[in-house]
C-alpha cells in the first residue's frame, strides 16, 4: 500500500521527463485524483513510512534518459497492475489509469528492454547447447562492449578538447 505515498512525485518526474505535461492544470487534476486514491488506500497509515520509499530511491541511480525509460516503464507497469484491483467505477481511478496507459505507450521501448533482461535471467547457462551458442557469440559481445566503451572515451576526449576548463 506504500505505492501511493510517492506516486505524485514519480508520476510528475515521468510526465515532465517525457514531455507529457501540457499544462499545470493537468498535473493539478492528477494530484487531486492521487489524493483521492491515497484516501482509498488509507496511505496515511503509520506503516507507509517503514523501510523508506519503494520507487523514488531507485530512480536516482538511473541517470541517462534511455536508462530512465527502462525503469520508469517497469514502475508504470507496477502501478497499472496495482490499479487492476481497484474500483474502476471511481473517476479518479479511471483518470490515473488512463494517464498511466498513455505514459506506458510512450515508454514501450523500455518495456521491451525489461522483457529482454527478464529473458536473459531465464537462460539455463548449465545447458550445453546454450553454452555452445554463448561461446560462439562471445567475440561479438566483447566487440560491442569495446565499441560502446571507446565511443564513451571518444566523446569524453572530444569534450575535453572543446572545454576551456
JOCORKA-V932241 format. One record per backbone hydrogen bond with DSSP energy under -1.0 kcal/mol. NH is the residue of the N-H (numbers start at 1). CO is the residue of the C=O. If there is no record, write none. Layout:
nh = (NH | NH)
co = (CO | CO)
This chain:
nh = (7 | 10 | 11 | 12 | 13 | 14 | 15 | 16 | 17 | 18 | 19 | 20 | 27 | 28 | 29 | 30 | 31 | 32 | 33 | 34 | 35 | 36 | 37 | 38 | 39 | 40 | 41 | 43 | 45 | 48 | 52 | 59 | 62 | 68 | 69 | 70 | 71 | 72 | 73 | 74 | 75 | 76 | 77 | 78 | 79 | 80 | 81 | 82 | 83 | 84 | 85 | 86 | 90 | 94 | 95 | 96 | 97 | 98 | 99 | 100 | 101 | 102 | 103 | 104 | 105 | 106 | 108 | 110 | 111 | 112 | 113 | 114 | 115 | 116 | 117 | 118 | 119 | 120 | 121 | 123 | 125 | 127 | 131 | 132 | 133 | 134 | 135 | 136 | 137 | 141 | 142 | 143 | 144 | 145 | 146 | 147 | 148 | 149 | 150 | 151 | 152 | 153 | 154 | 155 | 156 | 157 | 158 | 159 | 160 | 161 | 162 | 163)
co = (4 | 6 | 7 | 8 | 9 | 10 | 11 | 12 | 13 | 14 | 16 | 15 | 23 | 24 | 25 | 26 | 27 | 28 | 29 | 30 | 31 | 32 | 33 | 34 | 35 | 36 | 37 | 38 | 42 | 45 | 49 | 55 | 59 | 64 | 65 | 66 | 67 | 68 | 69 | 70 | 71 | 72 | 73 | 74 | 75 | 76 | 77 | 78 | 79 | 80 | 82 | 83 | 87 | 90 | 91 | 92 | 93 | 94 | 95 | 96 | 97 | 98 | 99 | 100 | 101 | 102 | 105 | 107 | 107 | 108 | 109 | 110 | 111 | 112 | 113 | 114 | 115 | 116 | 117 | 120 | 123 | 124 | 127 | 128 | 129 | 130 | 131 | 132 | 133 | 137 | 138 | 139 | 140 | 141 | 142 | 143 | 144 | 145 | 146 | 147 | 148 | 149 | 150 | 151 | 152 | 153 | 154 | 155 | 156 | 157 | 158 | 159)
